[in-house]
Every structure is written in structure tokens, then in C-alpha cells.
Amino acid sequence: MAEFNGTIGITKEDSISSYKSEKSLSNRPNIMYIVLDDVGFAQLGCYGSTIHTPNIDKLAEGGLRYNNFHTTAICSATRASLLTGANHHSAGVSTVVDTLDGSFPNQTGYMNPSYATTAEVLKTFGYTNFAVGKWHLTPFNEATDAGPFQNWPLGKGFDRFYGFMEGYTDQYTPNLVKDNERIRAPKTPEEGYHLSEDLAEQAIRLVNRQHMVYPDNPFFLYFALGAGHAPHQAPKEYIDHYKGAFDAGWDEIREQWFANQKRLGIVPENTVLNPRNEFVKPWNELTDDEKKVYARYMEVYAGFLEHADAQIGKVVDYLKEIGEFENTVIVLLSDNGASAEGGKNGRVNQEKSLNLLEETNNVELTLKHLEELGSSAYSNPHYPVGWANAGNTPFQWYKSWVHSGGVKDPLIVSYPKGIHAKGEIRNQYLHVIDIAPTILDILGVDKPDHIKGIAQKPYHGASFAGTFDDAEAPDVRHIQYYEQTGNRGIWKDGWKAITNHIYDKDYINETWELYHVAEDFSESENVAEQYPDKLKELIALWYVQAGKYGVLPLGDGPYLTQKPEELLNVVKENKFYIEPQKFSYRGVLHPLDITTKTMFNRRNHKITVQIAHEPNQEGILYAAGNRFGGYVLFIQENRLKYAYNYHREQVFQVTSSDPLPEGNVTVQVQFRLTDKGTAVAELWVNGISQGKTEITGFIFMMETHAYLKDGGTSPIIDDYKLPFEYPSPLLKVEIEAAGFWADKKELEEQFFRID
């Protein structure tokens, strides 16, 4: 509420109110952000693709497409800038929140409250705010059932939230959150559940409730689908719609899409298609089996994206049904370019990419499950890097690179009531930080000086509302830096300097490239040798901008790599100490999400649980992971059991030799590394060993949570079905993990299994 500057008397007749509304709520437009994930510049139909996106294309036909829009090259950082209007380092989210540890101001892993979110700003002007879908803006150690919740959506200005907290989730068995509480999906995969459909239904439900009660009040809907981030999963009819569509291969598809881009005017007529990226194999050199498998991977992705488009259509159609579409500003974007995380061969189980592992006999494995690819039955797929190269046509490189393949992305703006131009293309330079100030410009309001008692810093971006009806409007800014996982770049008035960082190499002496992007749209000609003074100028300017916006210090992290295959060999640091950890839970414990911090996959640890057992009771005591990798301690057929699922390739199991006694029982699993590079998992009941098993393949990380008494969203193994909650109280749970020193060589030799 605004500051009161009136007078207060004994009665209202003696008093004067100072509260005035600049505009009535009913005159203000609704705001809707549609955020796609890992969708490259060329992957929407209206940007040249042969993937069917009719609903997105309709938004473009009735609004504007921007062909010179830029992001931060990775998801969390782009989303932080989108919501705050601040450069991502200043906002505290230099890269994905999963890897940030709070060591420096740009690595807090949550949005700096001095840059309030658009939801927090709009709330001061009477908006109701809904977030539906992917969040990925809360540090993992805060994304637990116990919070803290100040960096969850409801703590950042949203009134309601329905979606998932992590960077991705399984589309059939998602890690769902409603407001501040984890929930199960309303249906099972067998009942036809898919997350994209659920998110659309929930978005409609939330807007419907608002509209029924307060039809004249505006809303802000942040609608962030999981598509097209891996796992690529969609109903089979959508996937089969593309059978044979990509048999020509990524080289020919790139040419087709490039021709479409020129025909549509998405790229200038003089644009050059960059050569196939290094390490992408020519399609005509692949075997027949490779072609069959790789084409199917792309069919799955295309089906996933078309299915997501259908859900966007449902929400937009609902806005039309209630008469709100004309008065809704819809901003649709992707958070970064297409992803190379599928590696050269693609992955049936993309969880392995997080573990820096290649799948053994990938083509052979995938052929066995070709028709199941993308279904709820088996796969967790990601397409090969060649399709990412096509998805970023006509540019070089991918997500996390600051070449255009990583940072130049689709942007569509639809606002029938406020934009008279229809179906036109705009080529002004824009960055994701420009969206927030544009929204306030449309509303005709200024960002408040204070929000929640915190002094606000100005937006780093600038409004581009002047481009809506003026195709010749000038660029709203003249300088923009880039930094993502060590890759650096800077744009200034049509020139762009770029350097790719190679893991564990000296930052200072790395080679920079120079492109005159005002004339060379696709960054096809490196002119560093022709214009050395311009290059020196831009490099120096990068450091000025880095100091201004809190980019420094630079430092290697787990995603720093120049080449896709180097993902196999990256570790966070050459040497580090992993601290010991201990967690203790007492009392009557209900199902509880206890976050990834309790996942001790590659170090000595033990899990001890005290229960009041009855002979016929079964259920999970502790689970971490999902059907594509994890481990679980449970009771079944009156025996204690432990299973370790190594990426669905092998399951290591042990069952207690004796049945469990009745009454108070202490059960335990001990996980001990051996000098052979393996591990032993041993079961104990009341201090007596009950059996052991050797584990020869390790999971390094899982982007899922751990659970007490609950199997989470998906069973770790096929021996039980969810819900499989142990019925009696867990009287006490202790989780202990030893600390240890490790260096790069030791990790590679002892822990990393490169298949």
C-alpha cells in the first residue's frame, strides 16, 4: 500500500484520504509468461522448424516475433533475470542453483531481495500472482519439507504455486509441490497422467477461481513447462506423429530449417549457415542402426514439444473463453538454446549425464526399447548433440555457451489490446533483463522504492515497448555482457566478443573471438585478426561490466567444458574435502522429504532406523532417487531389504537372513567403500549382521530428494508399488556419513565409472 499523506480526524467527515489509484484494477492487463526449457532458436514452427507448434504460431501471428533476443544460456540464471530485471550475477544466481554454495554474492543460489520479483512488484498494484511449473530458484538445502520457505514461490510474491522445484522432473512421476507442500500426482501413468497436461489444468483452475470471485482484478500467471528439457517424454500418439519425419538426418534438417527461416524472414537474407559443429558426426557416416535410433530420439523430442504446445493452447483458449485474452500480455520465451547434454549418441537414461557417464552400447540398448522411447514404461531420454545443433540453426554451439546457439532464443509477445502490429518480426537487440521493465512500462507504473521493507535497486534492463508498433525503433541498450560457467562474451552496438572456457585452463590467456553481428547475424566469421583494436576494447569492457555487475570471481564448476564429450571428465575441483554429515530425526515421523543433502552415494555412510514392528507390516523406511537410479531401505515379507539401482542397468540387492522380530527393533544399512573401487552394503538388525552385497557401479548425484517412510514419486525398483509407506512410526532415524579428502585423479580412478 502506498504511503498515507492525508489527514485523520475524529470522523470520516473530518478526514481526508490520500489513497488514489493511478488506474483502476479493471483497466490493467493480465500478464502471462510462458517459459519453455531448452528450446533452441529454430525449434518452433514460427521460427523455421517442421515441428508442429500451431498454438504458439497463432500467438506469433497475432503478435510479434523477436529474432535478436538473448538469455543467460542456462535455466536458473535466465529465470532469475526474467523475474527481477537484473543481470543474473547481481541477482545472486550466476548459474544453476544446484551448484551454487553461497561463497560469493553472485553464488547465493536465490534471488537478491534488492531486486524484487515481478510478482512482488505487481502485488503492490493489486495483482494476484500464480506460478505453475518449473521453479529452480531455490537452493537445494532449502527445498525441503521444512523449508525455509522465503525463497520458494510463495516467498517471492506468488499467491499460489503448483509445479516442481528442481531443474527437471519426470513427466510421468514428477516431484510435485502445491504451495509449500510436496504432493503426489493426481493420477498414475497407467491412468494417463502427464505433467504438461496437469500444469495446464492447474493454471486454468487457478485463473478460473480468481475470475469467478474477482473478475475485474488482474492476474500474473507464470507458466513454466518442463518441455523441452530432458527427459523427453510424451504420449505415444504425439511421438508417432513424427515417424519418418527426421529420417533425412540432422544435416538435411538443418538445411530445411535454415531455408524456412529465410523464407519467414526470421533471419536476414544474407545470413550464413554455420558449418556442422565440431564433434557432430556427418549423418551419412552413421550406421543404419544409428540413423534409426537417432531419428527416433528426435521424433520423441518433437512429440514432446507439440504436446506442450497443445497444453499452451488449452490455457490460451480458456483466456479467450472468459474474455481475457485481448487484455492479456503474453510473453513466450525459451530460457536457453538447445541442449548438448545428450552427448554424441543420445541417452535412454539422461540421469547418467548428470553422473558424467556414457551408456554402454547405447545404440544396441536403445534398439531394444525403440518403441518405448519417451513412454512411461521405460525411458528417460535425451536426443544426441546433432539434433541440438539443428535446433540452434543457424548458430554455433549450445546451452551454456555464450555463442548465439546458447543465448539467442525465441521471444514472442502477444497483446491484442495494446499491440496493433500483427505477425511482424522485430530485430532490435533485446536481453531477458528487458522484459520486467517493459511490463511496468505497459502498466504505466514505476517500480516501488521499497518492497517488504527492502530498498530496491533499479532494473538493469530497459523497456522495449516502443518496438511494439515501430519496427524501426532504436535498440533500447548498447552494452550487454555474458558469462556462463566460464564462457564469456560481450555485445556492444553490433559487435560481439566471445571466449569459450576450457575446464581447468587459465582464464587470462584464453583466445577470444570477434564477430560483427550487425552484419553477420549467425556469428559465422571470426574477424578478431582484422580488428584487433576492437577486440581489445571489448575484452577490457567485459572486465568493466564484470566488476559493475558482480560477475567475479571466475571459477571452475561442474558444467565448465568447451566440448560435449568433455562432460565425461569434469569434476568440480582438483582437490577438496567433503565434510562429514549427521542427521537425526526423532519422534513419530510422517512421510518427510529430507533433500539431496542426505544422499551419500559415494562415501562411507550408515542409515539407522528404530521402529515398533509388527509381523505383517511392510513399507519403505528410507528412499532416495527414482526408477532411473537410487537406493531404498524397506521391509517386505517380514524381512529387511536394501536395493541399489545403478541407472536401471543393474540392481544390487540384499535381504536379511532372519525375519524381523516383533516390537522395538533397530535396523541399519552400512555402506562402505572398498580398496577395489567397489562398495559393500551390509544389513544389521539389533546389532547382528544380516547379509551384504557388493556394489560395483555408483551414482554420483540425483536431482531428486530423499524420503522417510515414503517412496517419493517413483519406485526405486520394480519389487513394490507406490504408495508403499511403512505403517508404524519411525521412532528415530540417524543418517551419518564420513568425511574424506578427494582429488581429481582419485575421483576419476576410484569413483567415476566411464562406460
N, C-alpha and C positions, 0 to 999 in steps of 0.2 A: 504494500500500500504506500502511496505517495506521502511525503511529509505534510502534516497538517499545518496550514498557515492561516486558518480562520480565527474566529473568536468564539469562546464558550461562555454563555450567560447562564442564568438560573433556569430558564426555559428555552425551548427551541426558538420561540419568538424573539428572544433576546440574543440569539446566537447566529453566527454566520459560518456556513460550511465552505471550505476551500477546495473540497474534492470535486474535480471536474474531469470528465473523460474526454481525451482528445478525439476519440472516435467511439461510437457505441460498439459494443462487442459484436452486434449483428452485422456490422459493416466490414468487419475484419475477415480476411480469408483464412480458411483452414490451411494447414501446412502438412505435407506428406513427403517424407524422404523414403525412397525405395533404394536400398543398398544391396547391390549384387556383390558376390565374392569371387575373386579370381577369374573374372570375365574380361578377356582381352579386348583391345580396341576393335577387332574385326569380327567378334563372335555374335553380335546382334544382327538380325536381319537388316535393320535400317542403317547399319554400318558396313554392310557388304557381305555378310555371312549367308550361307544357304541353310543355316539352322532356322527353323520356323519360330519367330517371336512376334506373332501378329498383334498381341495386345500392347507390347512395348512399341511396336512400329506405329500403332494408332496414336499413342501419346506423342511420338515424333511428328506424325502427320498433322496433328492439331497444335503442335508447339514448335520448339526449336531443338536442333541438334548442335552441339558444340564439338568441333574437331581439334581443338587446341587446349583441352582441359587436362590438368595434371593432378596427380596424387603423390603420396609419400612412398609408394612402391610396396607397401605392406599393410596388413589389415588394421591392427590396433592403432598404429600411428595415424593412418588416414581417418579412422573413425574419431579419434581424439580431435584432430584438426577440423573435421566436419562439424562436430558438435560445439567446439569452442571458438572457432575462427582464429585460432592461434597456431603458429608453427609447432610441429609435434614435439620438438625438444623442449621448447618453452612450456608446453602443456604437461611435460613430465613423462611422455610416452615416446621415447626415441625409437622403439621397435615393438615387437610383440610383447605383451605384458608377461608372458610366460618366462622370459629370460631376464627380466629386469629385477634388480636386487636392492634398489634404493641407495646405491653407493654415491650417486651424484644427483643433482636436481633434475637432470634430464632422464633419470632412470628410476623414478619413483614407482612407475607402473600404474599410476592413477592420475586423473586429470587435475591439474593445479586449480584450486578453488578461486584463484585470482582471475581465471578465465572461465567464467560460469558457462554451463552448457546452454544451448538454445532452449532446452526445456525449462531450465531455471529462469532464463530471461523471459520467455513467453509467459510463464506462470505469473510474473508480475503484471502482465497485461490481460489477465483473466483467462488464459488458455488452459484447457485440460490436456494433459500430455500422456501418450501411450507409447511404450516401447514393446515391439513384438519381434522376436527372432534373436539373432546373434548380438551379444554384448561385447565380450572380450576386452573389457576395460577395467577389470578388477584384478589386482594381484592374486595369484593362486592361494597364498596363505590367508587371504581374506574371503575367498569364495567358498566358505564352509557353512554348515547349518548354524553355526554360532556367530557368523559374521566375522568382523564388524561390517555393518551394512552401509556405511556412509559413501562407499564407492560402488555400491550396487545401483541399478537404475533408479529405484525409489529414493535413493540418497542423492541423486543427481537431477532431480526436478521432475521425474516422471511419476504420474499418479498410479499407473498400473504397468506391470511387466509380465509378459509371457514369452518364454524363449529359453535360450541356453547361454551359460556364462562363458564357456570356453571358446577357443578358436574354431572349432568344428565339432560336430557330433554326428553319430549315426542317424540317418534319416528315418530308419525304421524303429530303432530303440534309443531315442535321444535322452540326454541328460537334461530333463526339463525342470524349469523353475517357474513358479507362479508367484509374482510379487517377491517376497523374501523367503520362499519355502520351496524345497525340491519336491516334485510330484512325479507320479508315473503318467505315462501317456494314456489318453482316454481309451485307446484301443490297442490291440496287438497287431503285429504284422500280418498274422493269419486272418485278422478281421479287416484287413485293408488299410492299415494305418500308414501314412506317410507324413513326415514333419511339415513339408511345404504346404500341404493341404490343411493341416492343423493350424499352422500360423495364419493362413488366410482366414479361416473360420474364426479364430480368436480375434484377429484385427477387426473383422466385421462385427463381432459380438460387442467389443469394447466401444466402437464408434456408435453402434446401434443404441446401447444403453445411454450414452451421452446424448444422442439425438432425441431419444424419447423423452427425457426429462428436461434437458436444456437445449431445445432445438436451435436457439439463436446464438448460443455460445460457441466460439471457435475451438478447434482441437488441433493438436500437433501429433501426427502418427509417424513414428519412426519404425519403418517396416524393413527389417534386415534379414533376408532369406539366407539359408545356408548355401544355396546354389550360387555359382558353380564350383565351390570348394569341394575337394575330396572329403569324404567318399562320394563318388559319383553314383547315385542310386536313384532309380525312377521306376514307376510301374512299367511292366514289360511291354505293354502296348505302345507306350511312347518310345521306348528303345527300338522296338521292331519297326516303327515307322521309318527308321533310317537305314534299314537293311540294304546294303549295297551302295548307300549314298556316298561313302568315303573310300570305296574300293580303289579309286584312282590314286589315292595316296596323298600325303601332305604336300609334296612338291606341286602337283597339279592343282590341288585345292587352294594353295596359296595364290597361284596364278589366277584362278577363277575369282577368288575373293578380292584380289587386287583390281582386277578388271571391273568388278561390281562397284568397288569404292570409287574408281574414276568415273564410272557411269552415273553414280549417285551424287558426285561432287563432294564426297566425304574427304577426298584427298585432292590436292591440286593436280592439274593435268600433267605437269612436269615432274611429278613425284617418281622417284626411283624405288623399285622393289629391292630391298637388301638381299644379298645372297643368302642362301640357307645358312643358318647359324652353324658355327663350328661344332662338331660332335653330334650333329643331327645327320644320320645316315641317309644317303640318297634312297628314295623309295624303290627305285629299280634295282638296287643292290640287295634288297631284302629277300629272304626265302619266301616261298608260298605260304608256309605256316606263319611266319612273322607278319606278312601282309594281312592274313586272315585275322589274326589276333589283334593287331594294332588297329585295323579298321573297326573291329567290334568295340574296342575301347572308346573310339571316337563316337560311335553310334550311341553308346551309353551316355557319354557327356552331352551329346546333342539332345537326347531324350530327356535328360535331367534338366537342361536349360529350357526346353519347350514346355515341360511340365511346370517349371517355376513360372514361366510366362503366363500359363493358364491360371495360376493362382493370383498373380498380379491382376489379371483380367477380372477375376471374381470381385476383388476389392474395389477396383475402379468402377465396375458395373454397379456395385452397391452404392457408391457415391452418386452415380447418375440416378439410381432409383430413388434416393432420398432428396434429390435436388441440390446436392452439394458439390458436384464435380466442377461446375462452371466457376465456383468460388473457392477452389482449392488449388494452391500452388503445389504442384508435384515436381519434385526433383529426383531424377533417377540417375544413379551413377554406379560404377564399379570401384572397389577400394584399391585395386592394383591391376597390373597386367596378368595375362595367363601364366600359370604356374609350371615350372620345370621340375617340380618335386616328384613327378612320376619316373624320373630317370630315363635312360635310353630305351628301356624295354617296357615301361609301364609297370603297374603293380596291381596284383589281385588284392593284396592287403597293404594299403598305404600306411598303416601303422609302422611298417618296417622302415619307411623312410625316416620317421622320427628317431628310429633307433640306428640310423646310419648303416642300414643293411640292405643288400640286394637279395631278391628272392632267387632261390635255387631253381634252375631250369624253368625260368618264368614262362616262356612260350609253351613248353610242354605242359606245365601246370595249368595255364590259362585255357589251353585247348580242351582240357578235360572238363572245364566248367564254363565253356564259352556262352552257353545259353543262360547260365545263371548269373553272368556278369551284370552287376548293378541291381540284382534282386535282393530280397530279404533273406533268401535261403543261404547265401554263401559269402558273397564278395563285398569287399571294402575297397573299391578300385580307384586308381588314378591313371590317366592316359599317359603315353610316352611323351618325351620332350618335343618330338617332332610336331605334335599337334599343338603344343603351346607356341611353337614357332609360327605355325599357321594362324593361331588365334591372335597373335600380335602383329599380323600383317598391316603395314609393310615394314615394320620396325625390327631392330635388333634386340635380342635378349628378352628377359622375363621379369616376373615378380621378384622383388628385392634388388634388382639392378636399377640404376637411375638413367639408363638409356630410355628412349621412348617406349620400348617394349615393357618396361616396368612401371613407368609413371604417366604415360599418356593413355587416357581411358575414356570410355563413353560418358557423355553427360547429356541428358535430355531434360528440358524444362517445359512443363505444361501449365498454363494458367489462362484458360479461355476468357475469363472476365477481364484480365489485365494485359494479355499479350495479343495484339492484333495480327501480327505476322503468323502465318501457318505453314508448317512444313519446311521452313527455311533452315539454312546452315549458317552458323556463326563461327568465325575463325579467330576471334580475339584470344590472346593468351589469358588463360584462367588457371587458378590453383584452387584446391579444395578449401583453403582458408578464406576464399572469397564468397563462399555460399552463405555463411552466417550473417555477415553484414548486408548481403543482398536481401535476405529475408526481412531484416529490420527496416531496410530502405523501402521495401514494398509496403510494409505496415505504416511507414511514416513515423517511426518512433526511434528513440535513441537507447542504447544500452544503459541501464541504470548505473550510477556511480558506485553503489554498494548493493550486494546481494547476499542475504544471510549474514549481514554484518561485516562482510569482507569487501574491502576496496577492490574495485575492478580495474583491470588493465585494458587498454584499448585493443580492438581487433588488429591482427596483423594483415588481414585481407582487406579488400575494398569491394564495394558494391558494383556488380555488373548489370544492374537493372537497366542502365542506359543502352545496352545492346539489344534489349527485347524488341524494340521497333526501329532500331537503327543499325543496319548491317555494317555501316562504315564507322561506328563508334570507335574511338581510340582504345588501346589497351588501358586497363584501369591501374596497372602497376608496371614497373620497369625492371625489377630485380626479383629473382627467387632462387634460393639455394636449395640443394638436395643433399641428404645424407641418409643412407640406409645400410646398416651393417658394414660400414667402412667404405662402401661405394659412395662417391661424392660427385656433385655436379653443381653448376650454377648457370642460370639463364639471365641475360641482360640484353634487352632491346634487340632480340632476334639473333643473338649469339649464345652458344651453349658450350661450356667446357665440362668434360666428364673424365673421371678416372675410376677404373674397377680395382677394388682392393683384393689382393690375394692373401689368404689367411697366413698369418704369422710372418708377413713381409713388412718392410719398413714403409710407413705412410709417406714420409717426406720425399722419398726418391721414386715414387711410383709415376708411371707415364700418364700424362693427361692427353685427351683427345679434344679437338675443337671442331665445332660444326656451325655453319652459318644457317641456322634453322629457318630464318626468314625466307631464304631461297632454297633450302634443302630440307623439305618437310620431314623426310624419313631418316635424317641423320645418316646419309649414305656415303658422304665424302668427308673424311677427316682432313681438315685444312690446317692442322697445327703447324706444319712446316712452312706453309705460305704466310701465316700470320702469327709469328712468334710473339710479337708485342701484345697483340690482342689476347693471346693465351696467357701471358704473364699477368696482364691486367685482371683477367677473370679469376685466375688462381689466387691472386692477392685479395681480390674482392670476396672470394669464398671464405677466406680466413676472417675477414672483417665481419661478414654475416654470421659465421660460426660463433664468434665472440659475442655478437649482439643478441643472438637467439639461443644461447646455451647449448650449442652442439658439442662442445669439447667437455671432457676428454674423449678422444677416439680410443677404441679398444676392441680387440678381437672377441667375438662371441660365437655361439654355436652355429649361426647361419652364415658366417662370413666365408664366402667362396666365390671364385670367378667362374668356375665351370661346373655344370651339373654333376658330373661324376665325382667331383671332389667332396660332395656331400657324404661320401662313404668314409672319408678320412678325417673329418673335422671333429675336434674336441674343444671344449671351452677354453682351456688354458693349458700351458705346458706343464705346470705344476700347481697343485692346490691340495688343501686339507679339507676333507669332508668331516664336519663336526659330528660327534655322537649326538643322538637324539633319544628322548624318552617321553612317552605319552602315557598318562594314566587316567582311566575313566572308572568312576566308582558309582555305586548306586544302581537303581533299576534303570537299565538303559533301553530306550526305544531305538528303532532304526535311526542311525545317525551317519551323516556324511562327514568324514573326517579329513578330507582334502588330500592332495597328492603328496604333501609333506611326509605322510606316514608310509609312503611306498619305498621300501628299502630293497630294491631289486638286485643290486649288485654289491652288497656288503653284508657282513655278518649281522644277523638280527634274530629276534625271537618275539613271538606273539603269545601271550599268556592270557587265558580266559577262565574265570571262575563262574560256574553255573550251578543251578539247582536242577539236576537232571532227573527226568522220569523215563522209564524204559522205551516208550513208544514215540518219544519226541524226536523230531528231525528238523533240520534247517541250517541256515548259514550263521556262522559266528563272525566271520570277517571275510570281506571280498574286496579285491582291487582290480580294476581293469574292466574288460568286456570280452565278448566272444572272439575277438581277434587278438587277444593277448592279455594275460593277467594271472592271478592266483587266488585261491579260495580255501578257507578252512571251514569245514562243515561237518554235520552229523547226519548219517544216513544208515538205516538198518541197524541202529544202536551201536554204530562204530564211528570213531573219529576219522575223518578223511581230509587229505590235503591234495590239491591238484595245481599244477603249474603249467599254464597253456602258453607254449612258445609260439606265438604268432600263428596259431592254428596249423602249424606244421607238425608239431609233436606235443603230446601231453604227458607230463611226468606226474605220477600219482603214487600215493602211499595210503594204506588203510591200517588202522590199529589192529594189532593181532588179537586183542581181547575186546569183548563187548564193554561198553561203558557201565560203571556201577551206578546204582541209584543214589540220589541225594546230592550233597555238595561235592562237586568234582572240579579239579583244576586240570585243564588241558593246555597243551602247548605245542607249537611247532618251532623248531630251531633251524635256521638257515645258515649254513657255514660254508664259506669258500674253501676250496682245496688248493694244494700247490700244483694240481694238474690243469688249472684253469676251468674246473667244473665247480659244482656246489653239491652239498648234501642237505636234504630236508628231512628232519627226524621228528617223529611224533612222540609226545610224552603224555601220560595220564597219571596224575597223582605221583609224579616224580619217577615213574617207571617208563623206560623206553618201550615204544610200541611199534617200531619199524621205521625204515628210512628208504629214501630213493635218491639216486644221483640225477642231477640236473645238468645238462650239457649245453644248453642254449639259454642265454639270458636276455631279458627285456630290460632295456636301459631306461626308458621313460614311457609313460602312458598319459595321454591327455584326457584322463578320466579320474574320478575320485575313488576313494576307498570308503567302505561302508561297514558298520557294525550291525549285525542282525538282519542284513538286507543285502540282496544281490545287486543292488543298483538297478540299471535299466536293461541289462542283458546278462544271461548266464555265462559264466566263465567257461564252463564245459557243458556238454550235452547230457550229463548224468542227472540233471534236475531241471525243473521248470520254475520260472518265477511266477508269483511271489513264493519264496522259499525261506520265510522268516522263522528263526528258532523261537518257539512259543514262550519259553520261560525267560525270566530276567537274566541278563548278563550282570552278575554281581560285581565283577571287577574285570577290567581289561587293561593290560600293560603291554606296550609296544616299545621295544628297546632296540637300538641299532648302534653298532660300534663305529667310532670314527677311524679314519685311515688317511694316510698320505698317498697320493697318486700322481704320476706324471704321464705325459702323452704316450711314451713308449709302453709303459705298463698297461695303460688303458687299452691301447691297440692290441698288445700281445695277450693280455690276460682276460680282458672283458669284452672287447669288440670282436664279434664273430663275423667276418666278412665272407659271405657265401659266394 
